[in-house]
Amino acid sequence: MAFLEELKITGSIGNLSFYKMRGVDGIVVRQKGGAPKEYVKNSPTFKVPRLYMSEFGGCSKMGKEVRFMMHPVRTLADYNFSGFINKALKIVQKQDGTGELGQRSIMLSKHPTLLAGFQLNKNTTFDSVVRTPLTFTVDRKTLSARVNIPALLRDINFHPNNRHARFCIDVSLGIVPDFTFDPKEGAYKPSAWYTSMFSPKRVSSPWYPALKGSPATSLEIALTDQVPADESYSLMLTVGVRYGSPMEDDVVEEVKRAGAAKVVAIAGRPEGEGSGDKLPVSITMSEDIKEEGEKRPTVSAQSAAACTYGWHYAAATRSVESIQQSEHSIKAETAIQTRAEIANKRVAPLRGLPGSLRLQPVSVTSSAPTQTLGTKTCASKLFASRLRQHICLMTPFWHLLPDVAS
């Protein structure tokens, strides 16, 4: 992707297009190209690409409905997340193992967890503003949800934007239908019961001072006038934090393009209805707690020693159990060369330099200067090695010095 830095223009010039994209600094430049439109639609060469184009078109249509159900908190996003939504729905579409290529269904209600936890922000996420996890309940039977917001304390579990004096918490709930391919019309469509009367509902908390935080509260929301005819839908719950500026007469004006939001949960089909994730009719937030008897991963002693002392220190490879190993088992697995074993290798100290240290003269012809330098270097290393060995044997602190092989 190319960017334009100095010139500030938008539009088309020849074969180049200049345009702005939300979430991207500067002007984006792209080149026009590709096969002609009619050739792509009618040529046998593009038969398989046309099938993929049809499926991606269905993902784009359903992505539009997903974003529509995020409309109450969509203004809190700081980038264009349409591409990510389409990508996630394409993954949902690939889970259909019965449909033919070009006609695979997009059943989000069978795989609702693929969008749960989605953040609408890149720079400042909702989890970075509200540090304490929220608890919630979503009920598909009553088409209702409840979000429990803990007490928020400034700089403890609440880190708002310092430029704004007021904040509130928004909760929205909407129905997202599944999309299937209609062979008669040759396009992807939702169920017949899904009409324009289906829209998201929103509930907000009062405005609180950002410097003080807010008390613990609960927000409840229900879709009383929207009843789907079947189970081919998902119930999407979103939450966001919105900022405002105080005006006259205790009126707070919302700050545009400021805040953070996320998808808290998506309630899919109930268990027994072919749901891939087998979610119940009502779902609640729960934390995964590891059992005490859970087996912990093993690490390599060589890797641990290499990270601490360097690879030269970790000469042997051993596998040890991390954390739960007792002190006795570690001593049993680690081979330590005792003083008695080293003492067996000792030899009687010599009163003079032994004959093994006396080097024989090396005769090298003048026609090979490189060979002469290499031979003398090897002889010097051998002399230094043997001298070091005898010094280690004669010093009283021999056991503190490294063992040098002859």
C-alpha positions as CSV (number, residue, x, y, z in Angstrom):
1,M,0.0,0.0,0.0
2,A,1.4,3.4,-1.0
3,F,0.9,6.6,0.9
4,L,1.0,10.3,-0.2
5,E,2.8,12.5,2.2
6,E,3.4,16.0,0.8
7,L,0.6,16.5,-1.7
8,K,-2.9,16.5,-0.2
9,I,-5.2,15.4,-3.0
10,T,-8.1,12.9,-3.4
11,G,-9.7,11.5,-6.5
12,S,-8.3,10.0,-9.6
13,I,-5.4,11.0,-11.8
14,G,-4.9,8.8,-14.8
15,N,-4.4,5.2,-13.6
16,L,-4.0,6.2,-9.9
17,S,-6.6,6.7,-7.2
18,F,-6.1,8.9,-4.1
19,Y,-8.4,8.5,-1.1
20,K,-8.5,8.6,2.7
21,M,-9.1,5.6,4.9
22,R,-10.2,5.8,8.5
23,G,-7.5,4.6,10.9
24,V,-4.7,5.4,8.4
25,D,-2.6,8.5,8.6
26,G,-2.2,10.3,5.3
27,I,-3.7,9.6,1.8
28,V,-3.7,6.1,0.4
29,V,-2.7,5.6,-3.3
30,R,-3.6,2.6,-5.3
31,Q,-3.3,1.8,-9.0
32,K,-6.3,0.9,-11.1
33,G,-6.0,-2.5,-12.7
34,G,-7.3,-6.0,-13.1
35,A,-9.4,-7.8,-15.7
36,P,-12.4,-6.1,-17.2
37,K,-15.7,-6.5,-15.4
38,E,-17.5,-8.3,-18.2
39,Y,-14.6,-10.7,-18.7
40,V,-14.7,-11.7,-15.0
41,K,-18.4,-12.3,-15.1
42,N,-18.6,-14.4,-18.2
43,S,-15.2,-16.0,-18.9
44,P,-14.8,-19.7,-18.0
45,T,-11.4,-18.9,-16.7
46,F,-13.0,-17.1,-13.7
47,K,-15.5,-19.9,-12.9
48,V,-13.9,-20.8,-9.6
49,P,-13.1,-17.2,-8.6
50,R,-16.8,-16.3,-9.2
51,L,-17.8,-18.9,-6.6
52,Y,-15.4,-17.4,-4.1
53,M,-16.7,-13.9,-5.0
54,S,-20.2,-15.1,-4.3
55,E,-19.3,-16.4,-0.9
56,F,-17.4,-13.2,0.1
57,G,-20.3,-11.1,-1.1
58,G,-22.5,-13.0,1.4
59,C,-19.9,-12.4,4.2
60,S,-20.0,-8.7,3.3
61,K,-23.8,-8.6,3.5
62,M,-23.9,-10.3,6.8
63,G,-21.0,-8.1,8.0
64,K,-23.2,-5.1,7.3
65,E,-25.9,-6.5,9.7
66,V,-23.3,-7.2,12.4
67,R,-22.0,-3.6,12.2
68,F,-25.6,-2.4,12.2
69,M,-26.2,-4.2,15.5
70,M,-23.1,-2.4,16.8
71,H,-24.5,1.0,15.8
72,P,-25.0,2.4,19.4
73,V,-21.3,1.9,20.2
74,R,-19.9,2.0,16.7
75,T,-19.0,5.6,17.0
76,L,-16.6,4.7,19.8
77,A,-14.3,2.8,17.3
78,D,-11.1,4.4,16.3
79,Y,-10.5,2.4,13.0
80,N,-12.5,0.8,10.2
81,F,-13.1,-2.8,11.5
82,S,-15.2,-3.9,8.6
83,G,-12.5,-6.0,7.1
84,F,-12.0,-7.9,10.4
85,I,-15.7,-8.6,10.6
86,N,-15.8,-10.0,7.1
87,K,-12.7,-12.0,7.8
88,A,-14.2,-13.6,10.9
89,L,-17.5,-14.4,9.0
90,K,-15.5,-16.0,6.2
91,I,-14.0,-18.3,8.9
92,V,-17.5,-19.1,10.0
93,Q,-18.5,-19.8,6.5
94,K,-15.7,-22.3,6.1
95,Q,-17.2,-24.4,8.9
96,D,-20.1,-25.4,6.7
97,G,-19.1,-28.9,5.5
98,T,-22.3,-29.7,3.7
99,G,-22.8,-26.8,1.3
100,E,-21.2,-26.6,-2.1
101,L,-18.5,-24.1,-3.0
102,G,-20.2,-20.8,-3.7
103,Q,-23.3,-21.6,-1.6
104,R,-21.9,-22.4,1.8
105,S,-24.0,-20.9,4.7
106,I,-22.8,-18.4,7.2
107,M,-24.2,-19.8,10.5
108,L,-22.8,-17.5,13.2
109,S,-25.3,-19.0,15.7
110,K,-23.4,-22.3,15.5
111,H,-20.0,-20.6,16.1
112,P,-20.7,-17.5,18.2
113,T,-17.4,-17.5,20.1
114,L,-15.4,-16.3,17.0
115,L,-16.6,-12.8,17.5
116,A,-16.9,-12.7,21.3
117,G,-14.4,-10.4,22.9
118,F,-13.8,-8.4,19.7
119,Q,-12.3,-4.9,20.5
120,L,-13.5,-1.9,18.5
121,N,-10.4,0.0,19.3
122,K,-6.7,-0.3,18.5
123,N,-5.1,2.6,20.4
124,T,-7.0,2.4,23.7
125,T,-9.1,-0.7,24.2
126,F,-12.0,-1.1,26.5
127,D,-10.1,-3.6,28.7
128,S,-7.3,-1.0,29.2
129,V,-9.8,1.5,30.4
130,V,-11.9,-0.7,32.7
131,R,-9.4,-3.1,34.2
132,T,-11.9,-5.2,36.3
133,P,-13.8,-7.9,34.3
134,L,-17.5,-7.4,33.8
135,T,-20.0,-10.1,34.7
136,F,-23.1,-10.5,32.5
137,T,-26.0,-12.7,31.7
138,V,-27.6,-13.2,28.2
139,D,-30.9,-15.0,27.9
140,R,-32.2,-16.0,24.4
141,K,-35.6,-17.0,25.7
142,T,-36.5,-13.6,27.0
143,L,-34.2,-11.8,24.5
144,S,-32.6,-9.9,27.4
145,A,-29.3,-9.2,29.0
146,R,-27.8,-7.9,32.3
147,V,-24.4,-6.4,32.7
148,N,-23.0,-5.9,36.2
149,I,-20.5,-3.1,36.4
150,P,-18.2,-3.1,39.4
151,A,-17.2,0.0,41.4
152,L,-14.7,2.0,39.3
153,L,-11.9,3.8,41.0
154,R,-9.7,6.3,39.2
155,D,-6.1,4.9,38.6
156,I,-7.0,1.7,40.3
157,N,-9.3,-0.3,38.0
158,F,-10.4,2.7,35.9
159,H,-8.0,4.6,33.6
160,P,-10.1,7.0,31.4
161,N,-8.9,9.7,29.0
162,N,-7.5,12.6,31.0
163,R,-8.9,15.2,28.5
164,H,-12.6,14.5,29.3
165,A,-14.4,15.3,32.6
166,R,-17.4,13.0,32.4
167,F,-18.0,9.4,31.3
168,C,-20.8,6.9,31.2
169,I,-21.2,3.2,30.4
170,D,-23.3,2.1,27.3
171,V,-24.8,-1.4,26.8
172,S,-26.4,-2.4,23.6
173,L,-28.2,-5.6,22.5
174,G,-29.1,-6.7,19.0
175,I,-30.1,-9.7,16.9
176,V,-27.8,-10.9,14.1
177,P,-29.4,-13.4,11.6
178,D,-27.7,-16.2,9.8
179,F,-27.3,-15.9,6.1
180,T,-27.9,-18.7,3.6
181,F,-27.7,-18.9,-0.2
182,D,-30.9,-18.6,-2.1
183,P,-30.6,-20.5,-5.4
184,K,-33.7,-18.7,-7.0
185,E,-32.2,-15.3,-6.6
186,G,-28.6,-16.4,-6.7
187,A,-27.6,-14.4,-3.7
188,Y,-27.2,-14.7,0.1
189,K,-30.2,-13.6,2.2
190,P,-31.2,-13.8,5.9
191,S,-34.3,-15.6,7.0
192,A,-37.7,-14.3,5.8
193,W,-38.7,-13.1,9.3
194,Y,-35.7,-10.7,9.5
195,T,-37.0,-7.3,8.5
196,S,-36.1,-3.6,9.1
197,M,-38.0,-3.7,12.4
198,F,-35.1,-5.5,14.0
199,S,-32.7,-2.9,15.4
200,P,-30.3,-2.7,18.4
201,K,-31.4,-1.4,21.8
202,R,-29.2,0.8,24.0
203,V,-29.2,1.6,27.7
204,S,-26.7,4.0,29.4
205,S,-25.6,4.7,32.9
206,P,-25.7,8.3,34.3
207,W,-22.8,10.6,33.7
208,Y,-20.1,10.3,36.3
209,P,-17.0,12.5,37.0
210,A,-14.0,11.0,35.4
211,L,-11.7,12.0,38.4
212,K,-13.8,10.1,40.9
213,G,-15.1,7.1,39.1
214,S,-18.5,5.5,39.7
215,P,-20.3,3.1,42.1
216,A,-21.2,-0.5,41.3
217,T,-24.3,-0.7,39.1
218,S,-26.2,-3.0,36.9
219,L,-27.7,-2.3,33.4
220,E,-30.5,-4.4,32.1
221,I,-31.8,-4.4,28.5
222,A,-34.5,-6.4,26.7
223,L,-35.8,-6.7,23.1
224,T,-39.5,-6.8,23.8
225,D,-40.8,-6.0,20.4
226,Q,-38.5,-8.2,18.4
227,V,-39.3,-11.9,18.3
228,P,-37.4,-14.1,15.7
229,A,-39.5,-16.9,14.1
230,D,-36.7,-19.6,14.5
231,E,-33.3,-20.2,16.0
232,S,-31.2,-19.0,13.1
233,Y,-29.9,-15.9,14.9
234,S,-27.4,-14.8,17.4
235,L,-27.9,-12.4,20.3
236,M,-25.0,-9.9,20.4
237,L,-24.1,-7.9,23.6
238,T,-21.8,-5.0,23.4
239,V,-20.5,-2.6,26.1
240,G,-18.6,0.7,25.8
241,V,-17.4,3.7,27.8
242,R,-18.4,7.1,26.4
243,Y,-16.9,10.5,27.3
244,G,-18.6,13.9,27.7
245,S,-18.1,17.5,28.5
246,P,-20.2,19.4,31.0
247,M,-22.2,22.3,29.7
248,E,-24.6,24.8,31.2
249,D,-27.6,23.7,33.4
250,D,-25.9,20.4,34.2
251,V,-26.1,19.2,30.6
252,V,-23.3,16.9,29.4
253,E,-22.5,17.0,25.7
254,E,-21.0,13.8,24.2
255,V,-17.5,13.9,22.8
256,K,-17.5,12.5,19.3
257,R,-14.9,9.9,18.3
258,A,-13.8,9.4,21.9
259,G,-14.3,6.2,24.0
260,A,-13.8,2.5,23.7
261,A,-16.1,-0.5,23.2
262,K,-16.0,-4.3,22.8
263,V,-18.3,-7.2,22.0
264,V,-18.9,-8.8,25.4
265,A,-20.7,-12.0,24.3
266,I,-22.7,-13.6,21.5
267,A,-25.4,-16.1,22.5
268,G,-25.8,-18.7,19.7
269,R,-28.2,-21.6,19.3
270,P,-29.1,-23.6,22.4
271,E,-27.6,-27.0,23.0
272,G,-29.1,-29.7,20.8
273,E,-29.8,-27.4,17.9
274,G,-26.6,-28.2,15.9
275,S,-24.5,-25.6,17.6
276,G,-20.8,-26.1,17.1
277,D,-20.0,-24.5,20.4
278,K,-23.0,-26.0,22.3
279,L,-23.9,-22.9,24.2
280,P,-26.9,-23.0,26.6
281,V,-30.0,-20.9,26.2
282,S,-28.6,-18.4,28.8
283,I,-24.9,-17.8,29.2
284,T,-23.0,-16.1,32.0
285,M,-19.4,-15.0,32.3
286,S,-17.1,-17.4,34.0
287,E,-13.4,-17.6,34.6
288,D,-11.3,-20.7,33.8
289,I,-9.7,-22.1,37.0
290,K,-6.9,-24.6,36.6
291,E,-7.0,-27.7,38.8
292,E,-4.3,-28.3,41.3
293,G,-3.5,-31.7,39.7
294,E,-3.0,-30.3,36.3
295,K,0.3,-31.3,34.8
296,R,2.7,-28.4,34.3
297,P,4.9,-28.2,31.2
298,T,8.5,-29.4,31.2
299,V,11.5,-27.3,30.3
300,S,14.9,-28.2,29.1
301,A,17.7,-27.8,31.7
302,Q,20.1,-26.9,28.8
303,S,17.8,-24.1,27.7
304,A,17.4,-22.8,31.3
305,A,21.2,-22.9,31.9
306,A,21.9,-21.3,28.5
307,C,19.6,-18.4,29.3
308,T,21.3,-17.9,32.6
309,Y,24.9,-18.7,32.1
310,G,25.3,-19.0,28.3
311,W,25.4,-22.0,26.0
312,H,29.0,-22.8,27.0
313,Y,27.8,-23.6,30.5
314,A,25.0,-25.9,29.4
315,A,26.9,-28.7,27.9
316,A,24.5,-31.6,28.6
317,T,20.8,-31.8,27.9
318,R,18.5,-32.8,30.7
319,S,14.7,-32.5,31.0
320,V,13.4,-31.5,34.4
321,E,9.9,-30.9,35.7
322,S,9.3,-27.2,36.3
323,I,8.4,-25.8,39.7
324,Q,7.0,-29.1,41.3
325,Q,10.3,-31.1,41.4
326,S,11.7,-31.7,44.8
327,E,15.2,-30.8,45.8
328,H,16.3,-34.4,46.1
329,S,15.1,-35.3,42.5
330,I,17.0,-32.3,41.1
331,K,20.2,-33.5,42.8
332,A,19.7,-37.0,41.5
333,E,19.3,-35.8,37.9
334,T,22.2,-33.4,38.0
335,A,25.6,-35.1,37.5
336,I,28.2,-33.5,39.8
337,Q,31.7,-34.4,39.6
338,T,32.8,-35.0,43.2
339,R,36.1,-34.1,44.7
340,A,37.0,-37.8,45.0
341,E,36.5,-38.3,41.3
342,I,38.7,-35.4,40.5
343,A,41.3,-36.6,43.0
344,N,41.6,-39.9,41.1
345,K,42.8,-38.0,38.1
346,R,45.5,-36.3,40.0
347,V,49.1,-37.1,39.6
348,A,52.0,-36.5,41.9
349,P,53.3,-33.0,41.6
350,L,56.5,-32.7,39.8
351,R,59.5,-30.7,41.2
352,G,60.4,-29.5,37.8
353,L,59.0,-29.2,34.4
354,P,58.4,-32.6,33.0
355,G,59.8,-33.9,29.8
356,S,56.3,-33.8,28.2
357,L,56.6,-30.0,28.3
358,R,59.8,-29.9,26.4
359,L,58.9,-29.2,22.8
360,Q,60.8,-30.6,19.9
361,P,62.0,-28.1,17.3
362,V,59.7,-27.8,14.3
363,S,61.3,-27.6,10.9
364,V,59.2,-25.9,8.3
365,T,60.3,-24.9,4.9
366,S,60.3,-21.2,3.9
367,S,57.9,-22.0,0.9
368,A,54.9,-22.3,3.3
369,P,54.7,-19.3,5.6
370,T,51.1,-19.9,6.5
371,Q,51.9,-23.5,7.6
372,T,54.8,-22.2,9.8
373,L,52.5,-19.8,11.6
374,G,49.9,-22.4,12.2
375,T,52.4,-25.0,13.5
376,K,53.9,-22.5,16.0
377,T,50.5,-21.5,17.1
378,C,49.5,-25.1,17.9
379,A,52.8,-25.7,19.7
380,S,52.2,-22.6,21.9
381,K,48.7,-23.7,22.7
382,L,49.9,-27.2,23.7
383,F,52.6,-25.7,25.9
384,A,50.1,-23.4,27.6
385,S,47.6,-26.2,28.2
386,R,50.1,-28.5,29.8
387,L,51.6,-25.7,31.9
388,R,48.2,-24.8,33.1
389,Q,47.5,-28.4,34.1
390,H,50.5,-28.7,36.3
391,I,49.9,-25.3,38.0
392,C,46.4,-26.5,38.8
393,L,47.8,-29.6,40.4
394,M,50.4,-27.8,42.5
395,T,48.2,-25.0,43.9
396,P,46.3,-25.6,47.1
397,F,43.1,-24.3,45.5
398,W,43.1,-26.7,42.7
399,H,39.5,-27.7,43.2
400,L,38.3,-24.2,42.4
401,L,40.0,-24.1,39.0
402,P,38.6,-25.7,35.8
403,D,39.8,-29.1,34.9
404,V,42.0,-29.0,31.7
405,A,42.3,-32.2,29.7
406,S,45.8,-33.1,28.6
